[in-house]
Amino acid sequence: MPGSATAEIYFIVAMMILILIICVVAVWAFFRTYKKEMRERAQREAAKENAAAEKKAKVEKDAG
């Protein structure tokens, strides 16, 4: 069939573009989730530090 090689090349190119789009979306979702988790982790650490500081202040107040 004439032109079948060209059609196959177009198909392969279309599939590669589709794969690239899927990969970009997956990487974008991964980084979005990663940033969210790191932000939540920092908040938990800050809350833990605040609790420790409050506990230390309470102990010093009771001892003082």
LUMDRENDO-389606 format. One record per atom (N, C-alpha, C): residue in three letters; x, y, z. Coordinates in steps of 0.001 Angstrom, whole numbers. Layout:
BEGIN
<resn: ALA | X: X | Y: Y | Z: Z>
...
END
This chain:
BEGIN
<resn: MET | X: 836 | Y: -1178 | Z: 0>
<resn: MET | X: 0 | Y: 0 | Z: 0>
<resn: MET | X: 884 | Y: 1245 | Z: 0>
<resn: PRO | X: 592 | Y: 2160 | Z: -881>
<resn: PRO | X: 1379 | Y: 3393 | Z: -903>
<resn: PRO | X: 1033 | Y: 4282 | Z: 297>
<resn: GLY | X: 2078 | Y: 4830 | Z: 899>
<resn: GLY | X: 1877 | Y: 5746 | Z: 2015>
<resn: GLY | X: 1746 | Y: 5062 | Z: 3358>
<resn: SER | X: 1836 | Y: 3751 | Z: 3405>
<resn: SER | X: 1662 | Y: 3074 | Z: 4694>
<resn: SER | X: 2858 | Y: 3351 | Z: 5613>
<resn: ALA | X: 4035 | Y: 3528 | Z: 5050>
<resn: ALA | X: 5212 | Y: 3834 | Z: 5865>
<resn: ALA | X: 5048 | Y: 5207 | Z: 6512>
<resn: THR | X: 4529 | Y: 6142 | Z: 5756>
<resn: THR | X: 4297 | Y: 7479 | Z: 6298>
<resn: THR | X: 3249 | Y: 7434 | Z: 7413>
<resn: ALA | X: 2208 | Y: 6648 | Z: 7213>
<resn: ALA | X: 1164 | Y: 6532 | Z: 8230>
<resn: ALA | X: 1734 | Y: 5907 | Z: 9506>
<resn: GLU | X: 2603 | Y: 4925 | Z: 9366>
<resn: GLU | X: 3216 | Y: 4296 | Z: 10542>
<resn: GLU | X: 4096 | Y: 5286 | Z: 11295>
<resn: ILE | X: 4833 | Y: 6104 | Z: 10558>
<resn: ILE | X: 5678 | Y: 7116 | Z: 11192>
<resn: ILE | X: 4814 | Y: 8123 | Z: 11940>
<resn: TYR | X: 3721 | Y: 8565 | Z: 11333>
<resn: TYR | X: 2816 | Y: 9486 | Z: 12015>
<resn: TYR | X: 2249 | Y: 8858 | Z: 13285>
<resn: PHE | X: 1899 | Y: 7586 | Z: 13204>
<resn: PHE | X: 1361 | Y: 6888 | Z: 14367>
<resn: PHE | X: 2394 | Y: 6819 | Z: 15486>
<resn: ILE | X: 3619 | Y: 6479 | Z: 15135>
<resn: ILE | X: 4684 | Y: 6384 | Z: 16139>
<resn: ILE | X: 4941 | Y: 7745 | Z: 16771>
<resn: VAL | X: 4977 | Y: 8782 | Z: 15964>
<resn: VAL | X: 5188 | Y: 10134 | Z: 16490>
<resn: VAL | X: 4044 | Y: 10523 | Z: 17419>
<resn: ALA | X: 2816 | Y: 10213 | Z: 17038>
<resn: ALA | X: 1665 | Y: 10534 | Z: 17876>
<resn: ALA | X: 1744 | Y: 9794 | Z: 19215>
<resn: MET | X: 2146 | Y: 8539 | Z: 19180>
<resn: MET | X: 2267 | Y: 7770 | Z: 20421>
<resn: MET | X: 3380 | Y: 8332 | Z: 21306>
<resn: MET | X: 4479 | Y: 8735 | Z: 20721>
<resn: MET | X: 5571 | Y: 9327 | Z: 21507>
<resn: MET | X: 5130 | Y: 10630 | Z: 22149>
<resn: ILE | X: 4392 | Y: 11434 | Z: 21428>
<resn: ILE | X: 3896 | Y: 12694 | Z: 21989>
<resn: ILE | X: 2930 | Y: 12399 | Z: 23135>
<resn: LEU | X: 2070 | Y: 11404 | Z: 22968>
<resn: LEU | X: 1153 | Y: 11012 | Z: 24030>
<resn: LEU | X: 1914 | Y: 10536 | Z: 25257>
<resn: ILE | X: 2949 | Y: 9744 | Z: 25055>
<resn: ILE | X: 3766 | Y: 9261 | Z: 26168>
<resn: ILE | X: 4441 | Y: 10429 | Z: 26881>
<resn: LEU | X: 4967 | Y: 11382 | Z: 26139>
<resn: LEU | X: 5603 | Y: 12545 | Z: 26754>
<resn: LEU | X: 4611 | Y: 13362 | Z: 27575>
<resn: ILE | X: 3404 | Y: 13522 | Z: 27065>
<resn: ILE | X: 2383 | Y: 14272 | Z: 27795>
<resn: ILE | X: 2051 | Y: 13557 | Z: 29098>
<resn: ILE | X: 1889 | Y: 12248 | Z: 29036>
<resn: ILE | X: 1583 | Y: 11470 | Z: 30242>
<resn: ILE | X: 2724 | Y: 11578 | Z: 31251>
<resn: CYS | X: 3964 | Y: 11515 | Z: 30779>
<resn: CYS | X: 5119 | Y: 11629 | Z: 31678>
<resn: CYS | X: 5184 | Y: 13005 | Z: 32337>
<resn: VAL | X: 4931 | Y: 14040 | Z: 31589>
<resn: VAL | X: 4961 | Y: 15401 | Z: 32141>
<resn: VAL | X: 3888 | Y: 15549 | Z: 33214>
<resn: VAL | X: 2695 | Y: 15037 | Z: 32952>
<resn: VAL | X: 1616 | Y: 15126 | Z: 33936>
<resn: VAL | X: 1980 | Y: 14338 | Z: 35191>
<resn: ALA | X: 2571 | Y: 13160 | Z: 35031>
<resn: ALA | X: 2955 | Y: 12345 | Z: 36186>
<resn: ALA | X: 4030 | Y: 13036 | Z: 37021>
<resn: VAL | X: 5024 | Y: 13614 | Z: 36368>
<resn: VAL | X: 6089 | Y: 14315 | Z: 37095>
<resn: VAL | X: 5529 | Y: 15540 | Z: 37799>
<resn: TRP | X: 4648 | Y: 16260 | Z: 37138>
<resn: TRP | X: 4021 | Y: 17434 | Z: 37746>
<resn: TRP | X: 3239 | Y: 17031 | Z: 38996>
<resn: ALA | X: 2464 | Y: 15952 | Z: 38915>
<resn: ALA | X: 1691 | Y: 15492 | Z: 40066>
<resn: ALA | X: 2618 | Y: 15043 | Z: 41196>
<resn: PHE | X: 3710 | Y: 14379 | Z: 40852>
<resn: PHE | X: 4667 | Y: 13939 | Z: 41860>
<resn: PHE | X: 5254 | Y: 15125 | Z: 42607>
<resn: PHE | X: 5717 | Y: 16137 | Z: 41897>
<resn: PHE | X: 6323 | Y: 17294 | Z: 42547>
<resn: PHE | X: 5307 | Y: 18083 | Z: 43359>
<resn: ARG | X: 4070 | Y: 18152 | Z: 42881>
<resn: ARG | X: 3042 | Y: 18845 | Z: 43641>
<resn: ARG | X: 2807 | Y: 18135 | Z: 44976>
<resn: THR | X: 2728 | Y: 16814 | Z: 44935>
<resn: THR | X: 2539 | Y: 16034 | Z: 46156>
<resn: THR | X: 3757 | Y: 16143 | Z: 47058>
<resn: TYR | X: 4937 | Y: 16115 | Z: 46468>
<resn: TYR | X: 6177 | Y: 16218 | Z: 47242>
<resn: TYR | X: 6239 | Y: 17547 | Z: 47994>
<resn: LYS | X: 5934 | Y: 18633 | Z: 47297>
<resn: LYS | X: 5954 | Y: 19950 | Z: 47942>
<resn: LYS | X: 4947 | Y: 20018 | Z: 49086>
<resn: LYS | X: 3754 | Y: 19458 | Z: 48857>
<resn: LYS | X: 2720 | Y: 19462 | Z: 49882>
<resn: LYS | X: 3183 | Y: 18687 | Z: 51109>
<resn: GLU | X: 3771 | Y: 17517 | Z: 50902>
<resn: GLU | X: 4239 | Y: 16710 | Z: 52025>
<resn: GLU | X: 5384 | Y: 17400 | Z: 52772>
<resn: MET | X: 6290 | Y: 18044 | Z: 52064>
<resn: MET | X: 7385 | Y: 18750 | Z: 52729>
<resn: MET | X: 6862 | Y: 19930 | Z: 53537>
<resn: ARG | X: 5852 | Y: 20622 | Z: 53027>
<resn: ARG | X: 5256 | Y: 21738 | Z: 53754>
<resn: ARG | X: 4581 | Y: 21225 | Z: 55033>
<resn: GLU | X: 3848 | Y: 20110 | Z: 54922>
<resn: GLU | X: 3202 | Y: 19530 | Z: 56097>
<resn: GLU | X: 4246 | Y: 19033 | Z: 57103>
<resn: ARG | X: 5329 | Y: 18480 | Z: 56623>
<resn: ARG | X: 6385 | Y: 17998 | Z: 57519>
<resn: ARG | X: 7000 | Y: 19166 | Z: 58292>
<resn: ALA | X: 7245 | Y: 20261 | Z: 57600>
<resn: ALA | X: 7811 | Y: 21435 | Z: 58264>
<resn: ALA | X: 6848 | Y: 21967 | Z: 59322>
<resn: GLN | X: 5564 | Y: 21944 | Z: 59026>
<resn: GLN | X: 4580 | Y: 22406 | Z: 60007>
<resn: GLN | X: 4554 | Y: 21495 | Z: 61224>
<resn: ARG | X: 4646 | Y: 20172 | Z: 61001>
<resn: ARG | X: 4663 | Y: 19236 | Z: 62135>
<resn: ARG | X: 5903 | Y: 19460 | Z: 62992>
<resn: GLU | X: 7051 | Y: 19671 | Z: 62352>
<resn: GLU | X: 8287 | Y: 19909 | Z: 63103>
<resn: GLU | X: 8202 | Y: 21209 | Z: 63893>
<resn: ALA | X: 7625 | Y: 22237 | Z: 63289>
<resn: ALA | X: 7472 | Y: 23512 | Z: 63991>
<resn: ALA | X: 6536 | Y: 23355 | Z: 65182>
<resn: ALA | X: 5466 | Y: 22602 | Z: 65008>
<resn: ALA | X: 4537 | Y: 22371 | Z: 66114>
<resn: ALA | X: 5217 | Y: 21578 | Z: 67224>
<resn: LYS | X: 6038 | Y: 20614 | Z: 66835>
<resn: LYS | X: 6761 | Y: 19814 | Z: 67828>
<resn: LYS | X: 7743 | Y: 20690 | Z: 68604>
<resn: GLU | X: 8442 | Y: 21585 | Z: 67909>
<resn: GLU | X: 9377 | Y: 22493 | Z: 68572>
<resn: GLU | X: 8640 | Y: 23443 | Z: 69511>
<resn: ASN | X: 7493 | Y: 23935 | Z: 69084>
<resn: ASN | X: 6708 | Y: 24828 | Z: 69941>
<resn: ASN | X: 6244 | Y: 24107 | Z: 71195>
<resn: ALA | X: 5801 | Y: 22862 | Z: 71025>
<resn: ALA | X: 5356 | Y: 22089 | Z: 72188>
<resn: ALA | X: 6512 | Y: 21854 | Z: 73155>
<resn: ALA | X: 7685 | Y: 21554 | Z: 72619>
<resn: ALA | X: 8854 | Y: 21339 | Z: 73477>
<resn: ALA | X: 9245 | Y: 22623 | Z: 74198>
<resn: ALA | X: 9180 | Y: 23748 | Z: 73504>
<resn: ALA | X: 9516 | Y: 25024 | Z: 74131>
<resn: ALA | X: 8513 | Y: 25366 | Z: 75221>
<resn: GLU | X: 7229 | Y: 25105 | Z: 74973>
<resn: GLU | X: 6215 | Y: 25378 | Z: 75989>
<resn: GLU | X: 6414 | Y: 24482 | Z: 77204>
<resn: LYS | X: 6747 | Y: 23224 | Z: 76962>
<resn: LYS | X: 6972 | Y: 22295 | Z: 78069>
<resn: LYS | X: 8182 | Y: 22730 | Z: 78900>
<resn: LYS | X: 9240 | Y: 23163 | Z: 78205>
<resn: LYS | X: 10441 | Y: 23626 | Z: 78901>
<resn: LYS | X: 10134 | Y: 24880 | Z: 79726>
<resn: ALA | X: 9355 | Y: 25797 | Z: 79155>
<resn: ALA | X: 9000 | Y: 27023 | Z: 79876>
<resn: ALA | X: 8154 | Y: 26688 | Z: 81105>
<resn: LYS | X: 7246 | Y: 25718 | Z: 80978>
<resn: LYS | X: 6410 | Y: 25326 | Z: 82102>
<resn: LYS | X: 7258 | Y: 24705 | Z: 83216>
<resn: VAL | X: 8228 | Y: 23858 | Z: 82840>
<resn: VAL | X: 9105 | Y: 23231 | Z: 83825>
<resn: VAL | X: 9937 | Y: 24284 | Z: 84531>
<resn: GLU | X: 10477 | Y: 25255 | Z: 83789>
<resn: GLU | X: 11262 | Y: 26321 | Z: 84391>
<resn: GLU | X: 10409 | Y: 27186 | Z: 85306>
<resn: LYS | X: 9160 | Y: 27422 | Z: 84911>
<resn: LYS | X: 8259 | Y: 28239 | Z: 85739>
<resn: LYS | X: 7934 | Y: 27516 | Z: 87045>
<resn: ASP | X: 7682 | Y: 26211 | Z: 86923>
<resn: ASP | X: 7379 | Y: 25434 | Z: 88125>
<resn: ASP | X: 8587 | Y: 25315 | Z: 89052>
<resn: ALA | X: 9778 | Y: 25258 | Z: 88482>
<resn: ALA | X: 10997 | Y: 25125 | Z: 89281>
<resn: ALA | X: 11405 | Y: 26457 | Z: 89896>
<resn: GLY | X: 11034 | Y: 27531 | Z: 89219>
<resn: GLY | X: 11486 | Y: 28846 | Z: 89627>
<resn: GLY | X: 10736 | Y: 29410 | Z: 90754>
END
